[in-house]
């Protein structure tokens, strides 16, 4: 459950999860995602914990997902990657208390998704939300699949 790049602190009803890779803009790798899911599930089961603060060490909230040294080269590999992303988002979204994203600096891709999944997102003046995968020809499909639940649709005027 422990991971060197995820700091977890609990003080009574408030738990803090801090992404701790400031040298890499707090990009999240597979091991960090696994640790986040395990911690969020553990905190959800603790009746004392009512609030989870999610932040990043240093200047940035989260620079996105760190794909690791190699990209998957088959359907099974991509399925595992996407499954881990979805599991992390589900653990955050299903937390029974209040989740708060403390967004600052880069809030990119996977980090954007984390901020959206939190009940409250507090954005510093320097927070920059983006989906860099679009420039590489990949739509942010995972985030878009649940973003519509948190944003209002346009209304058309009959006039």
C-alpha positions in Angstrom: 0.0 0.0 0.0 2.8 2.4 0.6 4.5 4.2 -2.3 7.4 6.6 -2.0 5.7 9.1 -4.3 2.4 9.3 -2.4 2.4 10.9 1.0 -0.7 10.1 3.1 -1.4 11.9 6.4 -4.4 11.7 8.6 -5.4 14.1 11.4 -8.7 13.1 12.9 -11.4 13.5 10.3 -9.1 14.9 7.5 -6.8 12.8 5.4 -4.3 14.3 2.9 -3.0 12.5 -0.1 -0.1 14.3 -1.7 1.5 13.4 -5.0 5.2 13.6 -4.4 7.1 13.7 -7.7 7.8 17.4 -7.9 10.7 16.8 -10.2 8.3 15.2 -12.7 5.4 17.7 -12.2 3.7 15.0 -10.0 2.9 12.7 -12.9 1.3 9.6 -11.7 2.6 6.2 -12.6 1.0 2.7 -12.3 2.3 2.1 -8.8 1.0 5.4 -7.5 -2.5 4.7 -9.0 -2.5 1.3 -7.2 -1.5 3.0 -3.9 -4.1 5.7 -4.4 -6.9 3.1 -4.9 -5.8 1.1 -1.8 -5.6 4.3 0.4 -8.9 5.7 -0.8 -10.6 2.4 -0.1 -9.0 2.2 3.3 -9.9 5.8 4.2 -13.5 5.2 2.9 -13.8 2.3 5.4 -12.6 4.5 8.3 -15.7 6.1 9.8 -13.6 8.9 11.3 -12.3 10.2 8.0 -14.8 12.6 6.5 -12.6 14.7 4.2 -9.8 13.9 1.8 -7.6 16.6 0.5 -5.7 15.8 -2.7 -2.7 17.9 -3.6 0.7 17.9 -5.2 4.1 18.6 -3.7 6.0 21.6 -5.3 4.6 23.8 -8.0 2.2 21.5 -9.7 -0.9 19.5 -8.8 -0.5 16.7 -11.4 1.2 16.8 -14.8 -0.9 13.8 -15.9 -0.2 10.1 -16.2 3.4 8.8 -16.5 3.1 6.1 -19.2 6.3 4.5 -18.0 9.2 3.4 -20.2 7.1 1.6 -22.8 3.6 1.9 -24.2 1.3 -1.1 -24.4 1.6 -2.8 -27.7 -1.6 -4.8 -27.6 -5.3 -4.7 -26.6 -4.7 -6.5 -23.3 -2.0 -3.9 -22.3 -4.2 -1.0 -23.1 -7.1 -2.6 -21.3 -4.9 -2.9 -18.2 -3.9 0.8 -18.4 -7.4 2.0 -18.9 -8.7 -0.2 -16.2 -6.2 1.2 -13.7 -7.2 4.8 -14.6 -10.9 4.0 -14.2 -10.3 2.2 -10.9 -8.5 5.2 -9.5 -11.2 7.6 -10.6 -13.9 5.3 -9.2 -12.2 5.1 -5.8 -12.0 8.9 -5.7 -15.6 9.4 -6.9 -17.1 6.8 -4.5 -15.4 8.1 -1.3 -18.3 8.6 1.1 -17.1 11.9 2.5 -16.0 15.1 0.8 -13.0 15.2 -1.5 -11.1 18.4 -2.3 -8.6 18.9 -5.1 -6.0 21.6 -4.3 -5.1 22.5 -7.9 -2.1 24.6 -8.7 0.3 24.9 -11.6 -0.1 22.0 -14.1 -3.4 20.1 -14.0 -3.0 17.9 -17.1 -4.7 14.9 -18.5 -5.1 12.3 -15.7 -4.6 15.2 -13.1 -7.5 17.1 -14.7 -9.6 13.9 -14.3 -8.6 13.7 -10.6 -9.6 17.4 -10.1 -13.0 16.8 -11.8 -13.8 13.7 -9.7 -13.3 15.6 -6.5 -16.4 17.1 -4.9 -14.7 20.5 -4.7 -11.8 21.8 -6.7 -9.9 24.8 -5.4 -7.8 26.3 -8.1 -4.9 28.6 -7.4 -4.5 31.6 -9.7 -1.6 29.8 -11.5 -3.6 26.6 -12.2 -3.6 25.6 -15.9 -6.0 22.8 -16.8 -5.3 21.0 -20.1 -5.4 17.7 -22.1 -2.0 17.4 -23.8 -3.0 14.0 -25.3 -5.2 15.9 -27.8 -2.1 17.2 -29.5 -0.9 13.6 -29.9 -4.3 12.6 -31.5 -5.8 10.9 -28.5 -9.1 12.2 -27.2 -9.4 12.4 -23.4 -12.1 9.7 -23.5 -11.9 8.6 -19.9 -12.4 12.1 -18.5 -15.0 13.0 -21.0 -17.0 9.9 -20.1 -17.8 11.4 -16.6 -17.2 15.2 -17.2 -20.7 15.6 -18.5 -22.0 14.5 -15.1 -20.4 17.6 -13.5 -21.0 20.2 -16.1 -24.3 21.8 -17.3 -25.4 21.3 -20.8 -26.1 24.4 -22.9 -29.7 25.6 -23.1 -31.1 26.8 -26.3 -33.3 29.8 -26.4 -36.6 29.6 -28.3 -36.4 33.3 -29.2 
